[in-house]
Amino acid sequence: MKNFKLIFMLAVAVGLAGCQSKVEYGDATEVETVNENFGSSDLQAIAAKMVDSMLTFPPILVMTANDRPIMFVDKIKNKTSEHIDTESVTDSISNKLLRSGKFRFIDMTKVDAVRKQLDYQNNAGMVDPSTAISFGRQIGAQYMLYGNLSSIVKQAGSTKDVYYKMTMRLMDLETGLIEWSDEKEIRKVKSKSFLGL
């Protein structure tokens, strides 16, 4: 019985030693293929493709030649069966467009916070009226950028095929005309080995 306890404790110690984990920093731009789900590499590829497409589209080149149009970006709709943080995709595209110097943006996600601050400045009686920002002075957006992320998943035996498609459009808010549209496709295939690994 004593030998059994000793063997058991030795087995547990060896097992625990083999379970130690190690955390390291990785390259955020490196291709990540941990699984077939939507990941950081897909987000980066989609953001780069959409921004490059928009900035090189001839009518957009004309539109931004002597002006920095004002737009707002609507949150990208997730039409996949996965939980995907489409706000991150939206943020990446917005940041790349803003950094291009070709567009200016209105952040529609902060409208309520701005309204509260303006109400406080103008109605609380605690802010010097000469420094309070007036209501009704904000500039309206001229364009809306919006899009959808969808997927098709197929599985046959040990092979799983996932197809993603991101579609984006730029709409002129005054006319309702679509000034630009494009899509980016990504396909991932996961095959299990003979041993299921």
C-alpha angles and dihedrals in degrees: 000000000000090000090050092055091048092050091046093051091047091051091050091048092050090046093051092047089055092050097061113123131212127209122203136168115255134195107274090210095050116113109262120204104165090138142340094273124108108280146171094282090055091049092051093046093050095046093048094046095048096046094045090048094050096044093050097043106115097230090049090050088054092044093052099037095097102006142051103223118212117237141166124215117224114214110268111251117238108221094166127102090241130086100249124174096231089173087072090052090048092048093049092051092045092049094049092048093047092048090053087070091226100104141036122213142215114208105222091183089070100048094107092048091049091048091052092049093049090047089051092049094048104033111025095076089226100098125074103253091222090062098039117111111239124237117248097032100106120112119242124233119255096198139032122210115201140157153166134236114207135170143197117207122195128176130189119174109308095347124090121188120195120187119191126191125187117194123187134182136188114214127195102228094207097052102021089231120145105235097183138007135173143155138214123207128202126183125193126186123194119193124183117222123238090267092049094248 
